[in-house]
Amino acid sequence: MNSIKELFLLEPTMTYLNHGSFGACPRPVFEDYQNWQRKLENQPVQFLTEYLYPALKKSRLSLSDFVGCDEKEIVFFQNPTTAVTNIIYNLDLEPGDEILMTNHEYGALIRAWSEWAQKKNVTIIQQEIPIPVTTEENFIELFWKGVTPKTKVIFLSHITSSTALIFPVKKIIQKAKEQNILTIIDGAHVPAHIPLNIHDLGCDFYTGACHKWLCSPKGASFLFVKKEHQHWIKPVVYSWGKNGDDPGPTEFLQDFNWQGTRDMSAFLCLPTAIEFYKKEIKLKQQTCFDLIQNIHTEFRNTFNTDSISPGGKWLGQMVAHPLPKNTSSDLKEQLWSDYNIEIPIFERNGQSYIRISIQVYNTQKDIDLLMSALRTRI
Ligand SMILES: Cc1ncc(COP(=O)(O)O)c(C=O)c1O
C-alpha cells in the first residue's frame, strides 16, 4: 500500500474512487475528533460551558483564513443542505419572484428550494446549460438568458455534483451585483479542492463542506454570510442565543452557535484538518489534477462517447463521462462485488454517467484497475 493511503482509515484492499461523495478522513484528524469527544464526555458541563466557545472560535479563525473571509462571517452547519435551507427560509420574496439556477444543481437542494418555492409562489428557473460545455463566455451568456426583472436570487454550484464541472461563478456574481440580485454559491466540493477566496468572489452567501476534500470527519460544513446580511439571517432552529447566557461577540454568532445540545467535535477538528491538508495533500494535488485530465481523454477513447467538457479548467479532481448506451444497469454493483472498486454511476436525463474522484491516496494503479475492469464489462 502507498504510504499516504496508510494515513487514511479506508479499508486497505478497496479501490476508493468516490472521494467526491463522502471524503475519507485521515487518522490524525480522526484522532483529534475522538479527543474532542472524550473531552466532552469527561466533563460535559465544563466542556459545553467553558471550553466549547473558545474552541469554536479557533476553528472559525482557521477556516475563515483558509477560505478567505472574516471569522465573524462563518457559522458551522453539519452539511450544505442545512446551511442552504437556513438561507432559503429567511428570504422575503413576493409571489412571482424568481430564483435562477442551472440544470446542473444538486438534486437534494433543488428539492429544498422547490418545497419552499411552492408554498411562497416563487418560481424556480433551472436555466439549461447544455453539455458539452464549451467556453466560460458561452456559459455566462447562456446562463444570463435566464435573468429577468423578477430574478431576485441566483443559486449556483461552484463545482457541480453529477457533472463534476467547475463553473465560472466569479463573473456571474459580478454581473448579479450590478443588478442587485443576491448570490448564494453552493461550494460543497470546493474547500481544499480548488483555491477559494470568498471575499474575492464577492458573493452574498457561500456554503462549503469540510468533510469532502478537506477530509474532516463527517458533519462539518459552513455557511458564510456577508456582514451586511447578518441582521436578517436568523437560525431556522432557535435556541439559547442572545436571550441566554451563551457568549458570543455578535448577535449573529450567538444565535447560530447554540442550536440545542449537539456534538460539535467535527467542527472543532478543522484546524487539524487544515494542517493535515497543508502538510500532506496540497503539494500532491497537482498530480491528481494531471491524472484527471488524462482520465478525461481515456474515458472518451474507451467508451467512444463524447466528453461533457473540453477538460482543462472545467475540471479539478473529478470527471464525469457518459457511458455507452448498452452498458449493463448493474455495472456499479459489478465493479464493487468483482473488483472491490467504489465508484458512482448514475442517470441524468436518461443517460448513464460514471464519475471518478482522484484524491492523493489514489494512484495510476487504481486507474488501471478501473479501466481494465470497464473494458471487460462494457
Ligand atoms: C453540489 C453539491 N451541493 C450540496 C451537497 C450537499 O450534500 P449534503 O448536504 O447532503 O451533504 C453535495 C453533496 O454531495 C453536492 O455535491
The ligand as an ORCA input file, in Angstrom:
! r2SCAN-3c Opt
* xyz 0 1
  C     -23.027     20.273     -5.343
  C     -23.452     19.728     -4.002
  N     -24.147     20.514     -3.174
  C     -24.512     20.121     -1.957
  C     -24.182     18.872     -1.493
  C     -24.524     18.604     -0.071
  O     -24.993     17.472      0.302
  P     -25.345     17.137      1.821
  O     -25.907     18.347      2.446
  O     -26.333     16.049      1.669
  O     -24.096     16.708      2.475
  C     -23.476     17.984     -2.304
  C     -23.125     16.635     -1.858
  O     -22.509     15.858     -2.490
  C     -23.102     18.432     -3.604
  O     -22.436     17.642     -4.437
*
